[in-house]
Amino acid sequence: MTARFVFRAIASAALGAAASLASVPIAAAQAHAAVSAAADTSTSVFDVGGLHVILRRNTANDVVAANLYLLGGNQQATPQTAGTEPFLLWVSERGTKHYSRDAIRAKMAALGSAIVVEPRDDWTMFGFRGTRDTFDSTWAILSDRLINPTLAPADVEFIRSQVLAGVRQRNDSPDDLVQGLADSLLFAGQPYALQATGDERSLSSITAADLQKYRATQMVTSRMLLVVVGNIERARLEKLIAPTLGTLPHGNYKWTPPPDPVVRPADVLFVQRELPTNYLLGYYAGPRSTSPDYQALRIATSVLSGRMFTEIRVRRNLTYDVSAPFIERAIASGGLYVTTVYPDSVLGIMRREIGRMQNTLLDRENLNVIVQQFITEYFLNNETDAEQANQIARAELYGGDYRLAGQFVEQLRAVTPEQIRDASRKYMRDTHFAFVGDSLKVSRALITSF
């Protein structure tokens, strides 16, 4: 499975058998929560030249993460232009107005910093990981790549060849192929159906002039959110932003989630391939991030994932990988994934386990154990400045308030067995499957019964 399966499976076989689970001590989780709340008092929110900034000052060490979120993601694109934004940012590494390609490489190596480009369905994250001492110099390179990329045609063609090679490899991977197809089925005609990194058709047609036009029209501060976590003072950050990103046009962009997917009956897309096993992935639409069902479905998918692992992998040995992924976006989606040589048998078990989720209540003690595992995972993730920045950004954009990131634990603990059952009933249906393998080994009627 790929990184796109956010919060995919904290569950394991033990989640399906509560008696074997040992919960994390409540006192430890409460202590972590207290630390998180205390850290949040060091968070400040301000604008510089129209750029919205959230700064969380962390003086525990000198590591700093600066994440610039270019909002919109797939909503910025069409099938013909998908992947333009990350393409632009990748090409910018080849040279800018003030730094040649060789100078960028030499300078970044000397600084020990790393600039990252992470395309997502709701935004593209362009940021860096560095230290307090190297922050100013790294910021200068990052901002120049965003504002003044040269975008020479030869560099565009060089990056295009690399990106297209990766796309073709993605299509050769059954896991990657089934994932892209399943998303496209569920969100047909909607932004989430597009690949954030683009596909072979769109990437082949994007020109240097297209990238220049995109940079000139879309790099506006109203569609940017900067989140910085680390040992950096506000005054120092403002001084760096003002003459760089603060000089960009403000524009009139307003972040809004994409439209709801069109509700359609369950279906399946078959891709016939001779493989040692078959790959199945189905997605169903979930709630918006502002819905009270959001956390309930998150937990429901984890419970289902653990139960399927126990029944399909541990007890029957019908697979080496099975899960019920939860995709965290402005509009969530849940799913069913398995790779197996016995698809009909596995689908029958999945159908039964979904029925259990929809018709029985989870034992409260078992639920508490699962929630504690989520809490542990949450605090482990938050040990890095980069992940803290991501948590803050998701809370700000998905919930409308960065402070909601500190309420994640309370939200999970508030979920009841009844909410989990009701969320399972409401969302675990009308699943759109992609199947890569031998289609003669699976019943179409069975796979479209979900």
Contacts in CASP RR format, 6 or more apart in sequence:
PFRMAT RR
TARGET T0000
AUTHOR 0000-0000-0000
METHOD contacts of the structure
MODEL  1
MTARFVFRAIASAALGAAASLASVPIAAAQAHAAVSAAADTSTSVFDVGG
LHVILRRNTANDVVAANLYLLGGNQQATPQTAGTEPFLLWVSERGTKHYS
RDAIRAKMAALGSAIVVEPRDDWTMFGFRGTRDTFDSTWAILSDRLINPT
LAPADVEFIRSQVLAGVRQRNDSPDDLVQGLADSLLFAGQPYALQATGDE
RSLSSITAADLQKYRATQMVTSRMLLVVVGNIERARLEKLIAPTLGTLPH
GNYKWTPPPDPVVRPADVLFVQRELPTNYLLGYYAGPRSTSPDYQALRIA
TSVLSGRMFTEIRVRRNLTYDVSAPFIERAIASGGLYVTTVYPDSVLGIM
RREIGRMQNTLLDRENLNVIVQQFITEYFLNNETDAEQANQIARAELYGG
DYRLAGQFVEQLRAVTPEQIRDASRKYMRDTHFAFVGDSLKVSRALITSF
1 8 0 8 1.000
1 175 0 8 1.000
1 179 0 8 1.000
1 321 0 8 1.000
1 323 0 8 1.000
1 325 0 8 1.000
1 337 0 8 1.000
2 175 0 8 1.000
2 176 0 8 1.000
2 179 0 8 1.000
4 179 0 8 1.000
4 327 0 8 1.000
5 179 0 8 1.000
5 323 0 8 1.000
5 325 0 8 1.000
5 327 0 8 1.000
5 337 0 8 1.000
6 325 0 8 1.000
6 326 0 8 1.000
6 327 0 8 1.000
6 328 0 8 1.000
7 298 0 8 1.000
7 302 0 8 1.000
7 325 0 8 1.000
7 326 0 8 1.000
7 328 0 8 1.000
8 305 0 8 1.000
8 323 0 8 1.000
8 325 0 8 1.000
8 326 0 8 1.000
9 302 0 8 1.000
9 305 0 8 1.000
9 306 0 8 1.000
9 309 0 8 1.000
9 323 0 8 1.000
9 324 0 8 1.000
9 325 0 8 1.000
10 302 0 8 1.000
10 373 0 8 1.000
10 374 0 8 1.000
10 377 0 8 1.000
11 302 0 8 1.000
11 303 0 8 1.000
11 305 0 8 1.000
11 306 0 8 1.000
11 309 0 8 1.000
11 323 0 8 1.000
11 370 0 8 1.000
11 373 0 8 1.000
12 306 0 8 1.000
12 309 0 8 1.000
13 306 0 8 1.000
13 309 0 8 1.000
13 310 0 8 1.000
13 313 0 8 1.000
13 314 0 8 1.000
14 20 0 8 1.000
14 21 0 8 1.000
15 21 0 8 1.000
15 302 0 8 1.000
15 303 0 8 1.000
15 305 0 8 1.000
15 306 0 8 1.000
15 307 0 8 1.000
15 309 0 8 1.000
15 310 0 8 1.000
15 370 0 8 1.000
15 373 0 8 1.000
16 303 0 8 1.000
16 306 0 8 1.000
16 307 0 8 1.000
16 309 0 8 1.000
16 310 0 8 1.000
17 310 0 8 1.000
18 363 0 8 1.000
18 365 0 8 1.000
18 366 0 8 1.000
18 369 0 8 1.000
21 366 0 8 1.000
21 369 0 8 1.000
22 369 0 8 1.000
23 368 0 8 1.000
23 369 0 8 1.000
23 372 0 8 1.000
24 372 0 8 1.000
24 373 0 8 1.000
24 375 0 8 1.000
24 376 0 8 1.000
26 372 0 8 1.000
29 372 0 8 1.000
29 375 0 8 1.000
29 376 0 8 1.000
29 379 0 8 1.000
29 409 0 8 1.000
32 375 0 8 1.000
32 379 0 8 1.000
33 409 0 8 1.000
36 379 0 8 1.000
36 382 0 8 1.000
36 406 0 8 1.000
37 406 0 8 1.000
39 56 0 8 1.000
39 58 0 8 1.000
40 56 0 8 1.000
40 403 0 8 1.000
40 406 0 8 1.000
42 56 0 8 1.000
42 57 0 8 1.000
42 58 0 8 1.000
43 54 0 8 1.000
43 55 0 8 1.000
43 56 0 8 1.000
43 57 0 8 1.000
43 392 0 8 1.000
43 402 0 8 1.000
44 54 0 8 1.000
44 55 0 8 1.000
44 57 0 8 1.000
44 234 0 8 1.000
45 52 0 8 1.000
45 53 0 8 1.000
45 54 0 8 1.000
45 55 0 8 1.000
45 402 0 8 1.000
46 53 0 8 1.000
46 55 0 8 1.000
46 234 0 8 1.000
46 238 0 8 1.000
47 53 0 8 1.000
48 237 0 8 1.000
48 238 0 8 1.000
48 241 0 8 1.000
48 242 0 8 1.000
48 245 0 8 1.000
48 246 0 8 1.000
49 221 0 8 1.000
49 241 0 8 1.000
49 242 0 8 1.000
49 246 0 8 1.000
49 247 0 8 1.000
49 250 0 8 1.000
50 221 0 8 1.000
50 222 0 8 1.000
50 246 0 8 1.000
50 250 0 8 1.000
51 221 0 8 1.000
51 224 0 8 1.000
51 226 0 8 1.000
51 241 0 8 1.000
51 245 0 8 1.000
51 246 0 8 1.000
51 248 0 8 1.000
52 221 0 8 1.000
52 224 0 8 1.000
52 225 0 8 1.000
52 226 0 8 1.000
53 226 0 8 1.000
53 227 0 8 1.000
53 228 0 8 1.000
53 237 0 8 1.000
53 241 0 8 1.000
54 225 0 8 1.000
54 226 0 8 1.000
54 227 0 8 1.000
54 228 0 8 1.000
54 392 0 8 1.000
54 393 0 8 1.000
54 396 0 8 1.000
54 402 0 8 1.000
55 227 0 8 1.000
55 228 0 8 1.000
55 229 0 8 1.000
55 232 0 8 1.000
55 234 0 8 1.000
55 237 0 8 1.000
56 227 0 8 1.000
56 228 0 8 1.000
56 229 0 8 1.000
56 230 0 8 1.000
56 388 0 8 1.000
56 389 0 8 1.000
56 392 0 8 1.000
57 230 0 8 1.000
57 231 0 8 1.000
57 232 0 8 1.000
57 233 0 8 1.000
57 234 0 8 1.000
58 229 0 8 1.000
58 230 0 8 1.000
58 231 0 8 1.000
58 385 0 8 1.000
58 388 0 8 1.000
59 230 0 8 1.000
59 231 0 8 1.000
60 231 0 8 1.000
61 230 0 8 1.000
61 231 0 8 1.000
62 131 0 8 1.000
62 132 0 8 1.000
62 133 0 8 1.000
62 231 0 8 1.000
63 129 0 8 1.000
63 130 0 8 1.000
63 131 0 8 1.000
63 230 0 8 1.000
63 231 0 8 1.000
63 385 0 8 1.000
64 129 0 8 1.000
64 130 0 8 1.000
64 131 0 8 1.000
64 132 0 8 1.000
64 135 0 8 1.000
64 228 0 8 1.000
64 229 0 8 1.000
64 230 0 8 1.000
64 231 0 8 1.000
64 232 0 8 1.000
64 385 0 8 1.000
65 127 0 8 1.000
65 128 0 8 1.000
65 129 0 8 1.000
65 130 0 8 1.000
65 228 0 8 1.000
65 229 0 8 1.000
65 230 0 8 1.000
65 384 0 8 1.000
65 385 0 8 1.000
65 386 0 8 1.000
65 388 0 8 1.000
65 389 0 8 1.000
66 127 0 8 1.000
66 128 0 8 1.000
66 135 0 8 1.000
66 138 0 8 1.000
66 139 0 8 1.000
66 142 0 8 1.000
66 226 0 8 1.000
66 227 0 8 1.000
66 228 0 8 1.000
66 389 0 8 1.000
67 125 0 8 1.000
67 126 0 8 1.000
67 127 0 8 1.000
67 226 0 8 1.000
67 227 0 8 1.000
67 228 0 8 1.000
67 386 0 8 1.000
67 389 0 8 1.000
67 390 0 8 1.000
67 393 0 8 1.000
68 125 0 8 1.000
68 126 0 8 1.000
68 127 0 8 1.000
68 142 0 8 1.000
68 146 0 8 1.000
68 224 0 8 1.000
68 225 0 8 1.000
68 226 0 8 1.000
68 245 0 8 1.000
69 123 0 8 1.000
69 124 0 8 1.000
69 125 0 8 1.000
69 224 0 8 1.000
69 225 0 8 1.000
69 226 0 8 1.000
69 227 0 8 1.000
69 393 0 8 1.000
69 397 0 8 1.000
70 85 0 8 1.000
70 123 0 8 1.000
70 124 0 8 1.000
70 125 0 8 1.000
70 126 0 8 1.000
70 218 0 8 1.000
70 219 0 8 1.000
70 223 0 8 1.000
70 224 0 8 1.000
71 122 0 8 1.000
71 123 0 8 1.000
71 223 0 8 1.000
71 224 0 8 1.000
71 225 0 8 1.000
71 253 0 8 1.000
71 255 0 8 1.000
71 397 0 8 1.000
72 122 0 8 1.000
72 123 0 8 1.000
72 223 0 8 1.000
72 255 0 8 1.000
73 85 0 8 1.000
73 119 0 8 1.000
73 120 0 8 1.000
73 121 0 8 1.000
73 122 0 8 1.000
73 123 0 8 1.000
73 124 0 8 1.000
73 191 0 8 1.000
73 196 0 8 1.000
74 82 0 8 1.000
74 121 0 8 1.000
74 122 0 8 1.000
74 191 0 8 1.000
74 192 0 8 1.000
74 193 0 8 1.000
74 194 0 8 1.000
74 196 0 8 1.000
74 258 0 8 1.000
75 122 0 8 1.000
75 191 0 8 1.000
75 258 0 8 1.000
76 84 0 8 1.000
76 85 0 8 1.000
76 218 0 8 1.000
77 83 0 8 1.000
77 84 0 8 1.000
77 85 0 8 1.000
77 191 0 8 1.000
77 194 0 8 1.000
77 198 0 8 1.000
77 202 0 8 1.000
78 194 0 8 1.000
79 194 0 8 1.000
79 201 0 8 1.000
79 202 0 8 1.000
80 201 0 8 1.000
80 202 0 8 1.000
80 205 0 8 1.000
81 202 0 8 1.000
81 206 0 8 1.000
81 210 0 8 1.000
82 194 0 8 1.000
82 195 0 8 1.000
82 196 0 8 1.000
82 197 0 8 1.000
82 198 0 8 1.000
82 199 0 8 1.000
82 202 0 8 1.000
83 119 0 8 1.000
83 195 0 8 1.000
83 196 0 8 1.000
83 197 0 8 1.000
83 198 0 8 1.000
83 202 0 8 1.000
83 203 0 8 1.000
83 206 0 8 1.000
84 202 0 8 1.000
84 206 0 8 1.000
84 210 0 8 1.000
84 211 0 8 1.000
84 214 0 8 1.000
85 119 0 8 1.000
85 124 0 8 1.000
85 214 0 8 1.000
85 218 0 8 1.000
86 117 0 8 1.000
86 119 0 8 1.000
86 124 0 8 1.000
86 196 0 8 1.000
86 197 0 8 1.000
86 198 0 8 1.000
87 159 0 8 1.000
87 160 0 8 1.000
87 163 0 8 1.000
87 198 0 8 1.000
87 203 0 8 1.000
87 206 0 8 1.000
87 211 0 8 1.000
88 149 0 8 1.000
88 151 0 8 1.000
88 211 0 8 1.000
88 214 0 8 1.000
88 215 0 8 1.000
89 117 0 8 1.000
89 124 0 8 1.000
89 126 0 8 1.000
89 145 0 8 1.000
89 146 0 8 1.000
90 117 0 8 1.000
90 159 0 8 1.000
90 163 0 8 1.000
91 149 0 8 1.000
91 151 0 8 1.000
91 155 0 8 1.000
91 156 0 8 1.000
91 159 0 8 1.000
91 211 0 8 1.000
92 145 0 8 1.000
92 146 0 8 1.000
92 149 0 8 1.000
92 151 0 8 1.000
93 101 0 8 1.000
93 104 0 8 1.000
93 115 0 8 1.000
93 145 0 8 1.000
94 101 0 8 1.000
94 150 0 8 1.000
94 152 0 8 1.000
94 155 0 8 1.000
94 158 0 8 1.000
94 159 0 8 1.000
95 101 0 8 1.000
95 104 0 8 1.000
95 145 0 8 1.000
95 149 0 8 1.000
95 150 0 8 1.000
95 152 0 8 1.000
95 155 0 8 1.000
96 104 0 8 1.000
96 141 0 8 1.000
96 144 0 8 1.000
96 145 0 8 1.000
96 148 0 8 1.000
96 149 0 8 1.000
96 150 0 8 1.000
97 144 0 8 1.000
97 148 0 8 1.000
97 150 0 8 1.000
98 140 0 8 1.000
98 144 0 8 1.000
98 148 0 8 1.000
99 107 0 8 1.000
99 141 0 8 1.000
99 144 0 8 1.000
101 155 0 8 1.000
104 141 0 8 1.000
104 145 0 8 1.000
107 137 0 8 1.000
107 141 0 8 1.000
108 114 0 8 1.000
108 115 0 8 1.000
108 138 0 8 1.000
108 141 0 8 1.000
111 130 0 8 1.000
111 134 0 8 1.000
111 137 0 8 1.000
111 138 0 8 1.000
112 130 0 8 1.000
112 134 0 8 1.000
113 128 0 8 1.000
113 129 0 8 1.000
113 130 0 8 1.000
113 131 0 8 1.000
113 134 0 8 1.000
113 137 0 8 1.000
113 138 0 8 1.000
114 128 0 8 1.000
114 129 0 8 1.000
114 130 0 8 1.000
115 126 0 8 1.000
115 127 0 8 1.000
115 128 0 8 1.000
115 138 0 8 1.000
115 141 0 8 1.000
115 142 0 8 1.000
115 145 0 8 1.000
116 125 0 8 1.000
116 126 0 8 1.000
116 127 0 8 1.000
116 128 0 8 1.000
116 129 0 8 1.000
117 124 0 8 1.000
117 125 0 8 1.000
117 126 0 8 1.000
117 127 0 8 1.000
118 124 0 8 1.000
118 125 0 8 1.000
118 126 0 8 1.000
119 125 0 8 1.000
119 196 0 8 1.000
119 197 0 8 1.000
120 196 0 8 1.000
121 191 0 8 1.000
121 192 0 8 1.000
121 196 0 8 1.000
121 329 0 8 1.000
122 257 0 8 1.000
122 258 0 8 1.000
122 329 0 8 1.000
122 330 0 8 1.000
122 397 0 8 1.000
123 225 0 8 1.000
123 393 0 8 1.000
123 397 0 8 1.000
124 196 0 8 1.000
125 390 0 8 1.000
125 393 0 8 1.000
126 142 0 8 1.000
126 146 0 8 1.000
127 142 0 8 1.000
128 138 0 8 1.000
128 139 0 8 1.000
128 142 0 8 1.000
129 385 0 8 1.000
129 386 0 8 1.000
130 138 0 8 1.000
132 230 0 8 1.000
132 231 0 8 1.000
132 232 0 8 1.000
135 232 0 8 1.000
135 236 0 8 1.000
135 240 0 8 1.000
136 236 0 8 1.000
136 240 0 8 1.000
139 240 0 8 1.000
139 244 0 8 1.000
140 244 0 8 1.000
143 240 0 8 1.000
143 244 0 8 1.000
143 245 0 8 1.000
144 244 0 8 1.000
146 219 0 8 1.000
146 245 0 8 1.000
147 219 0 8 1.000
147 244 0 8 1.000
147 245 0 8 1.000
147 247 0 8 1.000
147 248 0 8 1.000
149 211 0 8 1.000
149 215 0 8 1.000
151 208 0 8 1.000
151 211 0 8 1.000
151 212 0 8 1.000
151 215 0 8 1.000
152 208 0 8 1.000
153 208 0 8 1.000
156 206 0 8 1.000
156 207 0 8 1.000
156 208 0 8 1.000
156 211 0 8 1.000
160 203 0 8 1.000
160 204 0 8 1.000
160 206 0 8 1.000
163 197 0 8 1.000
163 203 0 8 1.000
164 200 0 8 1.000
164 203 0 8 1.000
164 204 0 8 1.000
167 197 0 8 1.000
167 198 0 8 1.000
167 199 0 8 1.000
167 200 0 8 1.000
167 203 0 8 1.000
168 200 0 8 1.000
170 176 0 8 1.000
170 177 0 8 1.000
171 177 0 8 1.000
171 200 0 8 1.000
174 273 0 8 1.000
174 275 0 8 1.000
174 279 0 8 1.000
174 339 0 8 1.000
174 436 0 8 1.000
174 437 0 8 1.000
175 279 0 8 1.000
175 339 0 8 1.000
177 271 0 8 1.000
177 279 0 8 1.000
177 434 0 8 1.000
177 436 0 8 1.000
178 271 0 8 1.000
178 279 0 8 1.000
178 280 0 8 1.000
178 281 0 8 1.000
178 434 0 8 1.000
178 435 0 8 1.000
178 436 0 8 1.000
179 281 0 8 1.000
179 434 0 8 1.000
180 195 0 8 1.000
180 434 0 8 1.000
181 269 0 8 1.000
181 271 0 8 1.000
181 281 0 8 1.000
181 434 0 8 1.000
181 436 0 8 1.000
182 281 0 8 1.000
182 282 0 8 1.000
182 283 0 8 1.000
182 432 0 8 1.000
182 433 0 8 1.000
182 434 0 8 1.000
183 192 0 8 1.000
183 193 0 8 1.000
183 283 0 8 1.000
183 333 0 8 1.000
184 193 0 8 1.000
185 267 0 8 1.000
185 269 0 8 1.000
185 282 0 8 1.000
185 283 0 8 1.000
185 432 0 8 1.000
185 433 0 8 1.000
185 434 0 8 1.000
186 192 0 8 1.000
186 193 0 8 1.000
186 261 0 8 1.000
186 282 0 8 1.000
186 283 0 8 1.000
186 284 0 8 1.000
186 285 0 8 1.000
186 333 0 8 1.000
186 432 0 8 1.000
187 193 0 8 1.000
187 261 0 8 1.000
188 261 0 8 1.000
188 262 0 8 1.000
188 264 0 8 1.000
189 262 0 8 1.000
190 258 0 8 1.000
190 259 0 8 1.000
190 261 0 8 1.000
190 262 0 8 1.000
191 258 0 8 1.000
192 258 0 8 1.000
192 261 0 8 1.000
192 329 0 8 1.000
192 331 0 8 1.000
192 333 0 8 1.000
219 248 0 8 1.000
220 248 0 8 1.000
220 249 0 8 1.000
220 250 0 8 1.000
220 251 0 8 1.000
220 253 0 8 1.000
221 245 0 8 1.000
221 246 0 8 1.000
221 248 0 8 1.000
221 249 0 8 1.000
221 250 0 8 1.000
221 251 0 8 1.000
222 250 0 8 1.000
222 251 0 8 1.000
222 252 0 8 1.000
222 253 0 8 1.000
222 254 0 8 1.000
223 251 0 8 1.000
223 253 0 8 1.000
223 255 0 8 1.000
224 245 0 8 1.000
225 393 0 8 1.000
225 396 0 8 1.000
225 397 0 8 1.000
226 241 0 8 1.000
226 245 0 8 1.000
227 389 0 8 1.000
227 392 0 8 1.000
227 393 0 8 1.000
227 396 0 8 1.000
228 237 0 8 1.000
228 389 0 8 1.000
229 385 0 8 1.000
229 386 0 8 1.000
229 388 0 8 1.000
229 389 0 8 1.000
229 392 0 8 1.000
230 385 0 8 1.000
255 397 0 8 1.000
257 288 0 8 1.000
257 289 0 8 1.000
257 330 0 8 1.000
257 331 0 8 1.000
258 330 0 8 1.000
258 331 0 8 1.000
260 285 0 8 1.000
260 288 0 8 1.000
260 331 0 8 1.000
261 285 0 8 1.000
261 331 0 8 1.000
263 285 0 8 1.000
263 430 0 8 1.000
264 430 0 8 1.000
264 432 0 8 1.000
265 430 0 8 1.000
265 448 0 8 1.000
266 429 0 8 1.000
266 430 0 8 1.000
266 431 0 8 1.000
266 432 0 8 1.000
266 433 0 8 1.000
266 448 0 8 1.000
266 449 0 8 1.000
266 450 0 8 1.000
267 432 0 8 1.000
267 433 0 8 1.000
267 448 0 8 1.000
268 432 0 8 1.000
268 433 0 8 1.000
268 434 0 8 1.000
268 435 0 8 1.000
268 444 0 8 1.000
268 447 0 8 1.000
268 448 0 8 1.000
269 433 0 8 1.000
269 434 0 8 1.000
269 435 0 8 1.000
270 435 0 8 1.000
270 437 0 8 1.000
270 439 0 8 1.000
271 434 0 8 1.000
271 435 0 8 1.000
271 436 0 8 1.000
271 437 0 8 1.000
272 437 0 8 1.000
272 438 0 8 1.000
272 439 0 8 1.000
273 436 0 8 1.000
273 437 0 8 1.000
273 438 0 8 1.000
274 437 0 8 1.000
274 438 0 8 1.000
275 436 0 8 1.000
275 437 0 8 1.000
275 438 0 8 1.000
276 341 0 8 1.000
277 339 0 8 1.000
277 340 0 8 1.000
277 341 0 8 1.000
277 437 0 8 1.000
278 339 0 8 1.000
278 340 0 8 1.000
278 341 0 8 1.000
278 343 0 8 1.000
278 435 0 8 1.000
278 436 0 8 1.000
278 437 0 8 1.000
278 438 0 8 1.000
278 441 0 8 1.000
278 442 0 8 1.000
279 339 0 8 1.000
279 434 0 8 1.000
279 435 0 8 1.000
279 436 0 8 1.000
279 437 0 8 1.000
280 336 0 8 1.000
280 337 0 8 1.000
280 338 0 8 1.000
280 339 0 8 1.000
280 340 0 8 1.000
280 343 0 8 1.000
280 346 0 8 1.000
280 347 0 8 1.000
280 433 0 8 1.000
280 434 0 8 1.000
280 435 0 8 1.000
280 442 0 8 1.000
280 447 0 8 1.000
281 335 0 8 1.000
281 336 0 8 1.000
281 337 0 8 1.000
281 433 0 8 1.000
281 434 0 8 1.000
282 335 0 8 1.000
282 336 0 8 1.000
282 337 0 8 1.000
282 431 0 8 1.000
282 432 0 8 1.000
282 433 0 8 1.000
282 434 0 8 1.000
282 450 0 8 1.000
283 327 0 8 1.000
283 333 0 8 1.000
283 334 0 8 1.000
283 335 0 8 1.000
283 431 0 8 1.000
283 432 0 8 1.000
284 333 0 8 1.000
284 334 0 8 1.000
284 335 0 8 1.000
284 427 0 8 1.000
284 428 0 8 1.000
284 429 0 8 1.000
284 430 0 8 1.000
284 431 0 8 1.000
284 432 0 8 1.000
284 450 0 8 1.000
285 331 0 8 1.000
285 333 0 8 1.000
285 427 0 8 1.000
285 430 0 8 1.000
286 293 0 8 1.000
286 297 0 8 1.000
286 331 0 8 1.000
286 332 0 8 1.000
286 333 0 8 1.000
286 334 0 8 1.000
286 427 0 8 1.000
287 293 0 8 1.000
287 294 0 8 1.000
287 297 0 8 1.000
287 331 0 8 1.000
287 332 0 8 1.000
287 423 0 8 1.000
287 427 0 8 1.000
288 294 0 8 1.000
288 330 0 8 1.000
288 331 0 8 1.000
288 332 0 8 1.000
289 328 0 8 1.000
289 329 0 8 1.000
289 330 0 8 1.000
289 331 0 8 1.000
289 332 0 8 1.000
289 398 0 8 1.000
289 399 0 8 1.000
290 398 0 8 1.000
290 399 0 8 1.000
292 419 0 8 1.000
293 419 0 8 1.000
293 422 0 8 1.000
293 423 0 8 1.000
293 426 0 8 1.000
293 427 0 8 1.000
294 332 0 8 1.000
295 411 0 8 1.000
295 412 0 8 1.000
295 414 0 8 1.000
295 415 0 8 1.000
296 415 0 8 1.000
296 419 0 8 1.000
296 420 0 8 1.000
296 422 0 8 1.000
296 423 0 8 1.000
297 326 0 8 1.000
297 332 0 8 1.000
297 334 0 8 1.000
297 423 0 8 1.000
297 424 0 8 1.000
297 427 0 8 1.000
298 326 0 8 1.000
298 328 0 8 1.000
298 332 0 8 1.000
298 374 0 8 1.000
298 412 0 8 1.000
299 367 0 8 1.000
299 370 0 8 1.000
299 371 0 8 1.000
299 374 0 8 1.000
299 412 0 8 1.000
299 415 0 8 1.000
299 420 0 8 1.000
300 357 0 8 1.000
300 420 0 8 1.000
300 423 0 8 1.000
300 424 0 8 1.000
300 428 0 8 1.000
301 324 0 8 1.000
301 325 0 8 1.000
301 326 0 8 1.000
301 334 0 8 1.000
301 335 0 8 1.000
302 324 0 8 1.000
302 326 0 8 1.000
302 370 0 8 1.000
302 374 0 8 1.000
303 357 0 8 1.000
303 362 0 8 1.000
303 370 0 8 1.000
303 420 0 8 1.000
304 324 0 8 1.000
304 353 0 8 1.000
304 354 0 8 1.000
304 357 0 8 1.000
304 424 0 8 1.000
304 428 0 8 1.000
305 322 0 8 1.000
305 323 0 8 1.000
305 324 0 8 1.000
305 325 0 8 1.000
306 324 0 8 1.000
307 353 0 8 1.000
307 356 0 8 1.000
307 357 0 8 1.000
308 322 0 8 1.000
308 323 0 8 1.000
308 324 0 8 1.000
308 336 0 8 1.000
308 338 0 8 1.000
308 349 0 8 1.000
308 350 0 8 1.000
308 353 0 8 1.000
309 322 0 8 1.000
309 323 0 8 1.000
311 349 0 8 1.000
311 353 0 8 1.000
312 318 0 8 1.000
312 319 0 8 1.000
312 322 0 8 1.000
312 338 0 8 1.000
312 340 0 8 1.000
312 346 0 8 1.000
312 349 0 8 1.000
312 350 0 8 1.000
313 319 0 8 1.000
313 320 0 8 1.000
313 321 0 8 1.000
313 322 0 8 1.000
316 345 0 8 1.000
316 349 0 8 1.000
318 340 0 8 1.000
318 342 0 8 1.000
318 345 0 8 1.000
318 346 0 8 1.000
318 349 0 8 1.000
319 338 0 8 1.000
319 339 0 8 1.000
319 340 0 8 1.000
319 346 0 8 1.000
320 339 0 8 1.000
321 337 0 8 1.000
321 338 0 8 1.000
321 339 0 8 1.000
322 337 0 8 1.000
322 338 0 8 1.000
322 339 0 8 1.000
322 340 0 8 1.000
322 346 0 8 1.000
323 337 0 8 1.000
323 338 0 8 1.000
324 334 0 8 1.000
324 335 0 8 1.000
324 336 0 8 1.000
324 337 0 8 1.000
325 334 0 8 1.000
325 335 0 8 1.000
325 337 0 8 1.000
326 332 0 8 1.000
326 333 0 8 1.000
326 334 0 8 1.000
326 335 0 8 1.000
327 333 0 8 1.000
327 334 0 8 1.000
327 335 0 8 1.000
328 394 0 8 1.000
330 397 0 8 1.000
330 398 0 8 1.000
334 427 0 8 1.000
334 428 0 8 1.000
335 431 0 8 1.000
336 350 0 8 1.000
336 431 0 8 1.000
336 433 0 8 1.000
336 450 0 8 1.000
338 346 0 8 1.000
338 350 0 8 1.000
340 346 0 8 1.000
341 441 0 8 1.000
342 441 0 8 1.000
343 435 0 8 1.000
343 441 0 8 1.000
343 442 0 8 1.000
343 447 0 8 1.000
344 441 0 8 1.000
344 442 0 8 1.000
344 443 0 8 1.000
344 446 0 8 1.000
347 442 0 8 1.000
347 443 0 8 1.000
347 446 0 8 1.000
347 447 0 8 1.000
347 450 0 8 1.000
348 446 0 8 1.000
350 450 0 8 1.000
351 446 0 8 1.000
351 449 0 8 1.000
351 450 0 8 1.000
354 424 0 8 1.000
354 428 0 8 1.000
354 450 0 8 1.000
355 424 0 8 1.000
357 420 0 8 1.000
357 421 0 8 1.000
357 424 0 8 1.000
357 428 0 8 1.000
358 421 0 8 1.000
358 424 0 8 1.000
358 425 0 8 1.000
358 428 0 8 1.000
359 421 0 8 1.000
360 421 0 8 1.000
361 417 0 8 1.000
361 418 0 8 1.000
361 420 0 8 1.000
361 421 0 8 1.000
362 417 0 8 1.000
362 420 0 8 1.000
362 421 0 8 1.000
363 417 0 8 1.000
364 417 0 8 1.000
367 415 0 8 1.000
367 417 0 8 1.000
367 420 0 8 1.000
371 412 0 8 1.000
371 413 0 8 1.000
371 415 0 8 1.000
374 412 0 8 1.000
375 409 0 8 1.000
375 412 0 8 1.000
378 408 0 8 1.000
378 409 0 8 1.000
381 387 0 8 1.000
381 391 0 8 1.000
382 388 0 8 1.000
382 391 0 8 1.000
391 405 0 8 1.000
391 406 0 8 1.000
391 408 0 8 1.000
392 402 0 8 1.000
392 405 0 8 1.000
393 402 0 8 1.000
394 405 0 8 1.000
395 401 0 8 1.000
395 402 0 8 1.000
395 403 0 8 1.000
395 404 0 8 1.000
395 405 0 8 1.000
395 406 0 8 1.000
396 402 0 8 1.000
428 450 0 8 1.000
429 450 0 8 1.000
431 450 0 8 1.000
433 447 0 8 1.000
433 448 0 8 1.000
433 450 0 8 1.000
435 442 0 8 1.000
435 447 0 8 1.000
END
